[in-house]
Amino acid sequence: MTDTQATPEVQVDDDVQSDSAFGDDTSAASNSITSSVLKYQWKYGRRYHSDRTGQYSFPNDDTEQDRLDMIHHVFYRLLEDRLFLAPIKPDGLNILDIGTGTGIWAIQFGDEHPSATVVGNDLSPIQPDWVPPNVKFVVDDVEMDWVEPIQYDYIHCRYMAGSIKDWPKLFKQAYANLKPGGWIEFQESANTLYSEDGSLAPENPMVQMMDNLILACDKIGRTMDPAPSFQRWAKETGFTELKEKRFKLPIGPWPKDERLKEIGTLMGKNFYEGVAAFTAVLFTEALGWSREEVELFNASVREASRQRTVHPIFDFVVLIGRKPE
């Protein structure tokens, strides 16, 4: 049986000034690292992963790492200060964090649950050296066949849109590497922007950016909008007790609710500061735009992200499922 939950409409804070900018109030890999992994490439003024070039279209430099850590905080606050929604008791469990990035989720989980064992994998060795003793990081491609002999009790995957070529295979590999009775949790934004009050027009540059990101990722075979298919893929794989919960993820400081205002402010900052990371490779190499076209477009996205009279929202999808005993 599946269970899908939604949230009520986000209320607008009428006191937010329409002409103000959102930014006014924001101010250990465990395995041996091969030389190819450490050979980064620089283009469009940013640092990118070089091993298996083309599988990951976003930077991995310090600026991007800071953005990823900010996004972790956004998702943590959106889930009301929870790292996960699966009905697990973490003590003593073996945990896998797919595409761990900076490792911030794995580190926080390991710190909060010292008797759990947490493994985070990623293509880039950008995780810190000083981590809780129960946390380790592995430089690995999750899309290759999994050879790690560990059977996990819980597998977590978050914010991997645009990075995976074969999502059904990923679900199958997660299933094969879960203990009977183990849980998966996939967290991802549904990357179609909308507004509940009609304030977001189709020609808004933020809408155009997301539409073009989806188009570009489709061209390279790595969907930018996998979340709507999570439940189907999980069911086809054999997972049971599926539950999907949707959260409204605002962009900008316009919500009346203080927690959503905090989240929206950071999401506005994410659009403003992260647009170049989203578009540099995909728009030039997949869509054929010139550097000048991309830079002009990015400027329009930054300007649009500062407009407080527009109230954009993503849906954030959390899917949990269980491997039968």
C-alpha positions in Angstrom: 0.0 0.0 0.0 1.2 3.5 -0.8 0.5 6.6 1.2 1.0 10.1 -0.1 0.8 13.2 2.1 0.7 16.9 1.2 0.9 20.2 3.0 -1.4 23.2 3.1 -0.9 26.4 1.2 2.0 28.6 2.3 0.8 31.9 3.6 2.4 35.1 2.3 3.9 37.7 4.7 2.3 41.0 3.6 4.9 43.0 5.5 7.7 41.9 3.2 8.8 44.9 1.1 8.4 44.3 -2.6 11.4 46.3 -3.6 13.9 44.8 -1.1 16.4 42.1 -1.9 16.3 38.8 -0.1 20.0 39.1 0.5 19.7 42.0 2.9 19.4 39.7 5.9 21.6 36.8 4.9 24.8 37.4 5.2 37.9 11.2 4.8 37.9 9.1 2.0 38.6 5.7 3.6 40.1 4.2 0.5 43.4 5.1 -1.2 42.8 8.1 -3.5 44.0 7.5 -7.0 45.7 10.3 -9.0 42.8 10.4 -11.5 40.3 11.2 -8.6 42.5 14.1 -7.5 43.0 15.6 -11.0 40.3 18.2 -11.1 39.5 20.2 -14.2 38.9 23.9 -14.3 36.5 25.5 -16.7 34.1 28.5 -16.8 36.0 29.8 -13.8 35.1 26.8 -11.5 36.6 23.5 -10.4 35.0 20.3 -11.6 35.4 16.6 -11.0 37.6 15.0 -13.7 37.3 11.2 -13.1 34.5 9.8 -15.4 34.0 13.3 -16.9 30.4 13.9 -18.0 28.7 12.0 -15.2 28.5 15.0 -12.9 27.8 18.4 -14.4 28.2 20.7 -11.4 31.3 22.1 -9.7 33.0 20.6 -6.6 35.0 23.7 -5.5 34.8 25.4 -2.1 32.0 27.7 -3.3 29.9 24.8 -4.3 30.6 22.9 -1.1 29.4 25.9 0.9 26.2 25.9 -1.2 25.7 22.2 -0.6 26.1 22.7 3.2 23.5 25.5 3.1 21.1 23.2 1.2 21.6 20.6 3.9 20.4 23.1 6.4 17.4 24.0 4.2 16.3 20.4 4.0 17.0 19.8 7.7 14.8 22.7 8.7 12.1 21.8 6.1 11.8 18.4 7.8 11.4 20.2 11.1 15.0 19.5 12.3 15.0 15.8 11.3 17.6 14.0 9.2 15.2 11.3 8.1 11.6 10.2 8.2 12.0 6.5 8.0 10.7 4.6 11.1 14.2 3.4 12.1 15.9 3.2 15.5 19.4 4.2 14.4 21.4 2.7 17.3 23.7 -0.1 16.0 22.5 0.1 12.4 24.7 0.1 9.3 23.8 3.3 7.3 24.7 4.2 3.7 24.5 7.8 2.4 24.5 7.8 -1.4 26.2 10.8 -3.1 27.3 12.2 0.3 28.9 15.4 -1.2 30.6 17.3 1.6 29.5 14.5 4.0 27.5 16.9 6.2 24.4 14.6 6.4 26.6 11.5 7.3 28.6 13.4 9.8 25.6 14.8 11.6 23.9 11.4 11.6 27.1 9.7 13.0 27.5 12.4 15.6 23.9 12.1 16.8 24.0 8.3 16.8 27.5 7.2 17.9 26.6 3.5 17.9 25.5 3.5 14.2 28.0 2.9 11.4 27.7 5.4 8.6 29.3 5.1 5.1 29.1 8.0 2.7 30.1 7.6 -1.0 30.8 10.1 -3.6 32.7 10.6 -6.9 34.8 13.4 -5.3 37.0 13.2 -2.1 35.8 16.6 -0.8 34.8 15.4 2.7 36.6 16.6 5.8 39.4 14.5 7.4 38.1 15.0 11.0 34.9 13.1 11.3 33.2 11.0 14.1 34.9 7.6 14.5 31.8 5.8 13.3 31.7 7.6 9.9 33.8 6.8 6.9 33.8 8.0 3.3 34.4 6.0 0.1 35.3 7.5 -3.2 33.1 5.5 -5.5 30.6 5.7 -8.4 27.2 4.5 -7.1 26.2 3.7 -10.7 28.8 1.0 -11.0 28.1 -2.4 -9.6 28.3 -2.3 -5.8 31.1 -4.6 -4.4 31.0 -3.5 -0.8 30.0 -6.6 1.2 28.1 -4.7 3.8 24.4 -5.3 4.0 22.8 -2.0 5.2 19.9 -1.4 7.5 19.1 2.0 6.0 20.1 3.7 2.7 19.7 7.4 2.3 19.8 9.3 -1.0 19.2 13.0 -1.3 19.7 15.8 -3.9 21.0 13.7 -6.7 18.8 15.1 -9.6 20.8 15.5 -12.8 23.5 13.0 -11.5 22.0 9.6 -12.1 21.7 7.9 -15.5 19.8 4.8 -14.5 17.5 5.4 -11.5 15.7 2.0 -11.7 19.1 0.3 -11.5 20.0 2.5 -8.4 16.8 1.3 -6.7 17.6 -2.3 -7.6 21.1 -2.0 -6.2 19.8 -0.4 -3.0 17.3 -3.3 -2.7 20.0 -5.9 -3.2 22.3 -4.3 -0.6 19.6 -3.9 2.1 19.1 -6.4 4.9 15.6 -7.9 4.9 13.4 -5.4 6.8 15.8 -2.5 5.9 14.6 0.9 4.8 15.4 3.3 1.9 14.7 7.0 1.9 15.0 9.2 -1.2 14.7 12.9 -0.8 14.5 15.2 -3.8 12.8 18.4 -5.0 10.3 18.0 -7.8 12.0 20.5 -10.0 9.0 22.2 -11.6 8.5 25.7 -10.1 5.0 27.0 -9.4 3.1 29.5 -7.3 -0.1 29.1 -5.4 -1.3 32.7 -5.9 -0.5 33.0 -9.7 2.4 35.4 -9.0 4.9 33.2 -11.0 4.7 33.7 -14.7 5.9 31.1 -17.2 8.4 33.6 -18.6 10.0 34.2 -15.2 13.7 33.5 -15.6 13.7 31.1 -12.6 11.0 29.0 -14.4 13.0 29.2 -17.6 16.1 28.1 -15.8 14.5 25.0 -14.3 12.8 24.1 -17.6 16.1 24.4 -19.5 17.9 22.4 -16.8 15.4 19.6 -17.2 15.8 19.8 -21.0 19.7 19.8 -20.8 19.7 16.9 -18.4 17.3 14.9 -20.6 19.8 15.5 -23.5 22.6 13.9 -21.5 20.4 11.1 -20.1 20.4 12.2 -16.5 17.0 13.4 -15.5 16.8 16.6 -13.5 13.3 15.7 -12.2 13.3 12.1 -10.9 11.2 12.7 -7.8 7.8 12.1 -9.5 8.9 8.6 -10.5 10.4 7.5 -7.1 7.3 5.7 -5.9 6.9 3.8 -9.2 10.5 2.7 -9.3 10.4 1.6 -5.7 7.3 -0.4 -6.2 8.6 -2.1 -9.4 11.8 -3.0 -7.5 9.9 -4.8 -4.7 9.9 -2.3 -1.9 6.8 -2.3 0.3 5.2 0.0 3.0 5.8 2.9 0.6 5.0 6.3 2.0 5.6 9.6 0.1 5.4 12.9 1.8 5.6 16.3 0.1 6.8 19.5 1.6 6.5 23.0 0.1 9.9 24.5 -0.4 9.5 28.3 -0.9 12.1 30.5 -2.7 12.5 34.0 -1.1 11.6 35.4 2.3 7.9 35.9 1.5 6.3 33.2 3.7 4.6 34.4 6.9 5.7 31.3 8.9 9.1 32.0 10.4 10.6 28.6 9.7 9.5 28.8 6.1 10.7 32.4 5.9 14.2 31.2 7.0 14.1 28.3 4.5 12.8 30.6 1.7 15.6 33.2 2.4 18.2 30.5 2.0 16.6 29.1 -1.1 16.6 32.6 -2.6 20.3 32.8 -1.7 20.8 29.4 -3.4 19.3 30.7 -6.6 21.2 34.0 -6.5 24.6 32.5 -5.7 24.2 29.0 -7.3 22.8 29.9 -10.8 26.3 29.7 -12.4 26.9 26.3 -10.9 23.6 25.0 -12.4 24.0 26.5 -15.9 27.7 26.8 -16.8 28.2 23.2 -18.2 24.7 22.2 -19.0 23.6 25.2 -20.9 26.9 25.5 -22.9 27.7 21.8 -23.5 24.2 20.3 -23.7 22.1 23.2 -25.0 24.8 24.9 -27.1 24.5 28.4 -25.6 27.4 30.8 -25.8 29.2 31.9 -22.6 27.8 35.4 -23.1 24.2 34.0 -23.5 24.6 32.1 -20.3 26.0 35.0 -18.3 23.2 37.3 -19.4 20.6 34.7 -18.6 22.2 34.1 -15.2 22.0 37.8 -14.4 18.2 37.8 -15.2 17.8 34.8 -12.8 19.6 36.6 -10.1 17.4 39.6 -10.5 14.2 37.5 -10.6 15.3 35.7 -7.4 15.2 39.0 -5.5 11.6 39.9 -6.4 9.5 39.6 -3.3 6.2 40.1 -5.1 6.7 36.6 -6.7 6.2 33.6 -4.6 7.8 30.5 -6.1 7.6 27.1 -4.6 9.2 23.7 -5.3 7.6 20.5 -3.9 10.2 18.5 -1.9 9.5 14.8 -2.0 10.5 12.2 0.6 9.9 8.6 -0.3 10.5 5.8 2.2 10.1 2.1 1.6 11.0 -1.2 3.2 12.5 -4.4 1.9 10.3 -7.3 2.9 11.5 -9.6 5.7 
